[in-house]
């Protein structure tokens, strides 16, 4: 302008591409520095607002980061600022620095700001992810801790959920701090699940320890290390201890017997499996000792159970099968001896019905036993004693015969079984009497039964002096019975008459 002329707008500078590049680079920092050097303050404000908005949305850093749309929008703003700044800088002088090359260098330096910010934000986001994973680890830890003391049936679902959480951390985020802590947590996990073993509650420990053997199926084995075999010995010992506690117990032994079978099948070479046969043998010996200690019946029940258990275990055993089979045979031998002793004990205690059942079973089962004849005598006396308790005051013997003649006749239309006991014991059956009838009452029977001069089915006995107890058992459709107590004295002969009284044809009785 000529000197003294009025002021006018600053004329545009000559085009300079390097200056345009510098302004564009400076605006890429997101701070609007290129606009500031051109003194375009409104544009500076727009850049700051965009960057501030991004920071508000991005901070604090979250594991998922900023939404992709926000980042794309911000990059559009930066690109627009760079292009617009370059357009303005092509013909507009910079307030500073005086040379465009220096501005280019400054722009390149300031590009480190968004790059460094991105790296810092990425690091912060990684840290946020680590914290999130550690929180998930802590939640799984708490879930495991809450199960302490709970029955495994109630806690199993939570244990499975915690295990799934550990597996997800270890497999999905293998390089994380949380994943690196999983092996340590698994040690606590195993100790928590297997806590019942530490408390020596072996029966309760079986189910959780069995569950722990399945853990390698749910989580990579490299996270378990030596824990893979942690449950095996403990489970084997639990199966043994729980199973042995059920030996000889009819009510609960069946279930616990299965534990010993599982031990022999699943851990045949374990130290616990090697103790099964000796334990069974010792249990049989203890029970056999009870046959002489006043409880033969209880011992027989125990021995019978042990014999069955030994036979069952022999089927599951490998090398020990023969020994267990021998144990079963030993138990059966003691059952044989004990059954007789049990019947005697029942008889002597006045439990005649039980003694009758026991001795009949013994005689029917052990036909070659030397005690069978006496067992049959005791069964006869026991049956009579159920009707005449005095008949059971003394244990029968195998003696027979005597000096007094007793003739037993049957004056009834039914066959009758005659049982007798006293100094001697026995039984026999008389066939039905042809032409004989029932009597209307006992008085009639006493007058007319077993009349002399008439032939009746009969048996003559020679009995010792003393009291003999008779039981007549009619073999008719009603199976009625009657009793008689005869005091046998020397110098006499006796007739025992069986007859049936049927008042009005109803309710026959011997």
C-alpha positions in Angstrom: 0.0 0.0 0.0 1.3 3.5 -0.7 2.3 5.4 2.4 -0.7 7.1 4.0 -3.3 4.9 2.2 -6.1 3.5 4.4 -5.7 0.1 6.0 -7.0 -2.9 4.0 -7.0 -6.8 4.4 -3.7 -8.6 4.4 -3.2 -9.9 0.9 -2.9 -13.7 0.6 0.6 -15.1 0.6 2.0 -16.9 -2.4 1.0 -20.5 -2.5 3.4 -22.8 -0.6 2.6 -26.5 -0.6 5.1 -27.2 2.2 3.2 -24.9 4.5 -0.1 -26.6 3.6 1.4 -30.0 4.5 2.7 -28.5 7.8 -0.7 -27.2 8.8 -2.4 -30.5 7.9 0.1 -32.5 10.0 -0.3 -30.1 12.9 -4.0 -30.6 12.9 -3.7 -34.4 12.9 -2.6 -34.2 16.5 -6.2 -33.5 17.4 -5.3 -30.3 19.2 -5.9 -27.9 16.3 -2.3 -26.6 16.4 -2.2 -25.9 12.7 -5.4 -23.7 13.1 -3.7 -22.0 16.0 -0.7 -21.1 13.9 -3.0 -19.7 11.3 -5.0 -17.9 14.0 -8.3 -19.6 13.0 -9.6 -19.8 16.6 -13.0 -21.2 16.0 -11.5 -24.2 14.2 -9.1 -24.6 17.2 -12.2 -24.8 19.4 -13.8 -27.4 17.2 -10.7 -29.6 17.4 -10.5 -29.3 21.2 -14.2 -30.1 21.6 -13.9 -33.2 19.4 -10.8 -34.4 21.3 -12.4 -33.6 24.7 -15.5 -35.5 23.7 -13.5 -38.5 22.7 -11.6 -38.5 26.1 -14.9 -38.2 28.0 -16.2 -41.3 26.2 -13.0 -43.3 26.4 -11.9 -42.7 30.0 -11.6 -44.5 32.3 -10.5 -47.3 30.0 -12.9 -50.3 29.8 -12.0 -53.8 28.6 -14.3 -53.4 25.6 -12.8 -50.0 24.6 -14.6 -47.2 22.8 -17.5 -47.9 20.4 -16.3 -48.2 16.8 -18.7 -45.5 15.6 -17.2 -43.0 18.0 -13.6 -43.8 16.9 -14.7 -43.5 13.2 -16.4 -40.2 13.8 -13.3 -38.8 15.5 -11.0 -39.9 12.7 -13.4 -38.2 10.2 -13.0 -35.0 12.2 -9.2 -35.3 12.2 -9.1 -35.9 8.5 -11.4 -33.0 7.9 -9.3 -30.7 10.1 -6.1 -31.8 8.3 -7.6 -31.2 4.8 -9.2 -27.9 5.8 -6.0 -26.8 7.5 -3.9 -27.7 4.5 -6.3 -25.8 2.3 -6.0 -22.6 4.5 -2.3 -23.0 4.9 -1.6 -23.1 1.2 -2.1 -19.2 0.9 -2.0 -18.0 4.5 1.1 -17.2 6.4 1.9 -18.9 9.8 2.2 -16.8 12.9 5.1 -19.0 13.9 7.5 -20.5 13.0 8.9 -18.4 10.2 9.8 -21.3 8.0 7.4 -24.0 6.7 10.0 -26.8 7.0 10.2 -26.2 10.8 6.4 -26.4 11.0 6.5 -29.7 9.2 9.0 -31.1 11.7 6.8 -29.8 14.5 3.8 -31.6 13.0 5.7 -34.8 12.8 6.7 -34.5 16.4 3.1 -33.8 17.5 1.9 -36.9 15.7 3.5 -38.7 18.6 0.7 -37.4 20.8 -2.2 -39.3 19.3 0.1 -42.4 18.8 1.3 -42.3 22.3 -2.3 -41.7 23.5 -3.5 -44.7 21.6 -0.7 -46.9 23.1 -1.4 -45.6 26.6 -5.1 -46.1 26.2 -4.5 -49.6 24.8 -2.4 -50.4 27.9 -5.0 -49.0 30.2 -7.6 -51.1 28.4 -5.4 -54.2 28.9 -5.1 -53.4 32.6 -8.9 -53.0 32.8 -9.3 -56.4 31.2 -6.8 -57.9 33.7 -8.7 -56.4 36.6 -12.0 -57.8 35.2 -10.5 -61.2 34.9 -9.1 -61.0 38.4 -12.6 -60.1 39.6 -13.9 -63.2 37.9 -11.2 -65.2 39.5 -12.1 -63.8 42.9 -15.8 -64.6 42.3 -14.9 -68.2 41.5 -12.7 -68.3 44.7 -15.6 -67.0 46.8 -17.9 -69.6 45.3 -15.5 -72.4 46.3 -15.1 -71.0 49.8 -18.8 -70.8 50.4 -19.2 -74.6 49.9 -17.0 -75.5 52.9 -19.0 -77.6 55.3 -21.9 -78.2 52.9 -23.0 -81.7 51.8 -21.6 -82.5 48.4 -25.0 -83.1 46.9 -25.9 -79.5 47.7 -22.6 -78.0 46.7 -21.9 -80.0 43.5 -23.6 -77.5 41.2 -21.6 -74.6 42.6 -18.4 -76.6 42.4 -19.0 -77.3 38.8 -19.7 -73.6 38.1 -16.5 -72.6 39.7 -14.6 -75.2 37.8 -16.1 -73.9 34.5 -15.0 -70.3 35.5 -11.5 -71.5 36.2 -11.4 -73.4 32.9 -12.7 -70.3 30.9 -10.0 -68.0 32.5 -7.2 -70.5 31.8 -8.2 -71.4 28.3 -9.7 -68.2 26.9 -7.2 -65.8 28.5 -4.0 -67.9 28.8 -1.6 -64.9 29.1 -3.5 -63.1 31.8 -2.5 -62.7 35.4 -5.7 -64.4 36.4 -5.0 -67.4 34.2 -1.5 -67.7 35.7 -3.1 -68.0 39.1 -5.5 -70.8 38.1 -3.1 -73.7 39.0 -2.7 -72.4 42.5 -6.5 -72.0 42.8 -7.0 -75.6 41.6 -5.0 -76.8 44.6 -7.4 -75.0 46.9 -10.3 -76.3 44.8 -9.2 -79.9 45.2 -8.7 -79.4 49.0 -12.1 -77.9 49.3 -14.0 -80.6 47.4 -12.0 -83.3 49.1 -12.4 -81.8 52.6 -14.4 -84.8 53.9 -11.4 -87.1 53.5 -9.3 -84.8 55.7 -12.0 -85.1 58.3 -11.9 -88.9 58.0 -15.6 -89.0 57.0 -14.7 -91.6 54.5 -18.2 -92.6 53.3 -19.0 -88.9 52.7 -15.7 -88.4 50.9 -16.4 -91.0 48.2 -18.7 -89.0 46.0 -16.7 -85.8 45.9 -13.4 -87.6 45.3 -15.1 -89.5 42.5 -16.1 -86.1 41.1 -12.5 -84.9 41.3 -11.4 -87.7 39.1 -13.5 -86.2 36.3 -12.0 -82.7 36.6 -9.3 -83.4 33.9 -12.2 -83.8 31.5 -13.4 -80.3 32.1 -10.1 -78.3 32.3 -6.8 -78.7 30.4 -4.5 -81.0 32.3 -1.6 -78.6 32.0 -3.3 -76.4 34.6 -3.5 -79.3 37.1 0.0 -80.7 37.2 0.3 -83.3 39.9 -3.3 -82.8 40.9 -4.4 -85.2 38.2 -3.6 -88.2 40.5 -4.5 -86.4 43.7 -7.9 -88.1 44.3 -6.8 -91.7 43.4 -5.2 -92.9 46.7 -7.7 -90.9 48.8 -10.6 -92.4 46.9 -9.2 -95.9 47.2 -8.7 -95.5 51.0 -12.2 -94.0 51.4 -13.7 -97.0 49.5 -11.8 -99.3 51.8 -12.6 -97.6 55.1 -16.3 -97.1 54.3 -16.7 -100.6 52.8 -15.0 -102.3 55.7 -17.3 -100.5 58.2 -20.2 -102.3 56.5 -18.8 -105.8 56.6 -21.3 -108.1 58.3 -24.0 -105.5 58.5 -27.2 -106.7 56.7 -29.0 -103.4 56.7 -26.2 -101.2 55.3 -23.6 -103.7 54.2 -25.1 -104.0 50.8 -24.3 -100.4 49.9 -20.9 -100.4 51.5 -20.2 -103.8 50.0 -20.4 -102.1 46.6 -17.6 -99.7 47.7 -15.3 -102.6 48.3 -16.3 -104.1 44.9 -15.5 -100.7 43.3 -12.2 -100.6 45.1 -11.2 -104.0 43.7 -12.4 -103.1 40.2 -11.1 -99.6 39.9 -7.9 -99.7 42.0 -6.9 -103.4 41.9 -3.2 -102.7 42.5 -3.6 -100.2 45.3 -2.5 -100.8 48.9 -6.1 -100.4 50.0 -7.3 -103.2 47.7 -4.7 -105.5 49.1 -6.2 -105.0 52.6 -9.7 -106.1 51.6 -9.3 -109.9 51.8 -7.5 -109.8 55.2 -10.2 -107.5 56.5 -13.0 -109.9 55.4 -11.1 -112.9 56.9 -10.6 -111.0 60.2 -14.3 -110.0 60.3 -15.3 -113.7 59.8 -13.0 -114.7 62.6 -14.5 -112.1 65.0 -18.0 -113.2 64.2 -17.1 -116.8 64.6 -15.8 -116.0 68.1 -19.3 -114.7 69.0 -20.7 -118.2 68.5 -19.2 -119.1 71.9 -19.9 -115.8 73.7 -23.7 -116.2 74.3 -24.9 -114.5 71.1 -24.8 -117.3 68.5 -27.9 -116.2 66.6 -26.5 -112.7 66.1 -23.2 -114.1 65.0 -24.9 -116.5 62.6 -26.7 -113.5 60.9 -23.3 -111.7 60.7 -21.5 -114.7 59.3 -24.2 -115.3 56.7 -23.9 -111.7 55.6 -20.1 -111.9 55.5 -20.2 -115.1 53.5 -22.4 -113.4 50.9 -20.2 -110.4 50.8 -17.1 -112.5 50.4 -18.7 -114.3 47.4 -19.7 -111.0 45.8 -16.3 -109.5 46.3 -14.6 -112.6 44.8 -16.4 -111.9 41.5 -14.8 -108.4 41.4 -11.4 -109.4 42.6 -8.5 -110.4 40.4 -5.7 -112.2 42.1 -7.5 -112.2 45.5 -10.6 -114.0 44.2 -9.5 -117.5 45.4 -8.8 -116.2 48.9 -12.2 -114.5 49.1 -13.9 -117.6 47.8 -12.2 -119.6 50.7 -13.4 -116.9 53.1 -16.9 -117.4 51.9 -16.6 -121.2 52.5 -15.2 -120.6 56.0 -18.1 -118.3 56.8 -20.5 -120.9 55.5 -18.9 -123.5 57.8 -19.3 -121.3 60.8 -22.9 -120.6 59.8 -23.5 -124.4 59.8 -22.1 -124.7 63.3 -23.7 -121.5 64.5 -27.2 -122.3 63.3 -27.3 -125.4 65.6 -25.9 -123.4 68.5 -28.4 -120.6 67.8 -31.3 -123.2 67.9 -30.0 -124.5 71.2 -29.7 -121.0 72.6 -33.2 -120.1 71.5 -34.6 -123.3 73.1 -32.8 -122.7 76.4 -34.1 -119.1 76.5 -37.7 -120.3 76.0 -38.1 -118.9 72.5 -39.6 -122.1 71.3 -41.2 -120.9 68.0 -37.8 -119.5 66.9 -36.0 -122.6 68.0 -38.5 -124.8 66.0 -37.8 -122.7 62.8 -34.1 -122.7 63.3 -33.7 -126.5 64.0 -36.0 -127.4 61.2 -34.0 -125.3 58.8 -30.8 -126.8 60.1 -32.0 -130.4 59.7 -33.3 -129.6 56.2 -30.1 -127.9 55.1 -27.4 -130.0 56.7 -28.5 -133.5 56.2 -25.1 -135.0 56.8 -24.3 -133.1 60.0 -23.6 -135.1 63.1 -25.9 -132.8 65.1 -28.9 -133.3 62.8 -30.5 -136.1 64.9 -30.5 -134.0 68.0 -31.6 -130.9 66.1 -34.7 -132.9 65.0 -35.3 -133.9 68.6 -35.0 -130.3 69.8 -37.4 -129.2 67.0 -40.0 -131.8 68.3 -39.7 -130.6 71.9 -39.8 -127.0 70.8 -43.0 -127.5 68.9 -44.6 -129.2 71.9 -43.3 -126.4 74.2 -45.1 -123.8 72.1 -48.4 -125.4 73.4 -47.0 -126.8 76.7 -44.2 -124.5 77.9 -43.3 -127.0 80.7 -42.2 -129.4 78.0 -39.3 -127.1 77.3 -37.7 -127.1 80.7 -34.9 -129.3 79.7 -33.0 -129.9 76.4 -33.9 -133.2 74.7 -31.4 -135.9 74.2 -31.1 -138.7 71.5 -32.0 -141.4 74.1 -34.9 -143.7 73.3 -36.9 -146.5 75.0 -37.9 -147.1 78.6 -39.5 -149.6 80.9 -43.2 -148.5 80.7 -45.5 -149.4 77.9 -47.7 -146.7 76.4 -50.0 -147.5 73.6 -51.2 -144.6 71.4 -54.4 -145.1 69.4 -56.2 -143.0 66.8 -60.0 -142.9 67.2 -60.5 -140.1 64.6 -61.4 -140.0 60.9 -58.2 -138.1 60.2 -54.6 -139.2 60.3 -52.8 -137.7 63.3 -49.2 -136.9 64.0 -48.1 -137.7 67.6 -45.2 -135.7 69.1 -43.9 -136.5 72.5 -41.0 -135.3 74.7 -39.8 -135.8 78.3 -37.1 -138.3 79.3 -37.2 -139.3 75.6 -38.4 -137.5 72.5 -39.9 -138.6 69.2 -42.8 -138.5 66.8 -44.8 -140.7 64.5 -48.0 -140.7 62.5 -51.1 -142.8 62.9 -53.3 -143.4 59.9 -57.0 -142.4 59.9 -59.4 -144.8 61.6 -61.9 -146.3 59.2 -65.5 -145.9 60.5 -64.5 -143.5 63.3 -66.3 -140.2 63.6 -66.0 -137.0 65.5 -67.6 -136.7 68.9 -70.2 -134.0 69.8 -68.5 -133.1 73.1 -65.6 -134.1 75.3 -67.7 -136.0 77.8 -69.0 -138.3 75.0 -65.5 -138.7 73.7 -64.2 -139.8 77.2 -67.0 -142.4 77.4 -66.7 -143.9 73.9 -63.3 -143.1 72.5 -60.8 -146.0 72.1 -63.2 -148.7 73.3 -61.8 -152.0 74.1 -62.5 -154.8 71.7 -62.2 -152.6 68.7 -59.2 -152.2 66.4 -57.7 -148.8 66.0 -54.5 -147.5 64.2 -52.0 -147.6 67.0 -48.3 -147.5 68.1 -46.8 -149.0 71.3 -44.0 -147.0 72.9 -41.6 -148.0 75.7 -41.1 -144.8 77.8 -39.0 -144.1 80.9 -40.6 -143.2 84.2 -41.4 -139.5 84.4 -43.5 -136.9 82.8 -44.1 -137.1 79.1 -45.7 -134.3 77.1 -47.8 -135.2 74.1 -48.9 -133.1 71.1 -51.6 -134.6 68.8 -51.8 -132.9 65.4 -54.8 -133.8 63.3 -54.0 -134.1 59.6 -57.5 -133.1 58.5 -58.4 -130.0 56.6 -58.4 -127.9 59.8 -55.0 -129.1 61.2 -56.3 -128.9 64.7 -54.2 -130.0 67.6 -54.5 -131.1 71.3 -52.1 -131.7 74.1 -51.7 -134.1 77.0 -49.4 -134.4 79.9 -48.8 -137.9 81.1 -47.0 -138.8 84.4 -45.5 -142.2 83.7 -45.1 -144.5 86.7 -43.6 -148.0 87.0 -45.8 -151.0 87.2 -48.5 -149.6 84.8 -49.4 -149.7 81.2 -50.9 -146.7 79.6 -53.2 -145.9 76.6 -53.0 -142.5 74.9 -56.1 -141.9 72.8 -56.5 -139.4 70.0 -60.0 -138.3 69.0 -61.7 -135.3 67.5 -64.5 -133.3 69.1 -66.7 -131.3 66.7 -69.7 -129.6 68.5 -72.5 -129.3 66.0 -70.1 -130.1 63.3 -68.3 -126.8 63.7 -64.7 -126.1 64.8 -63.1 -129.5 65.3 -60.5 -129.8 68.0 -58.4 -132.8 69.1 
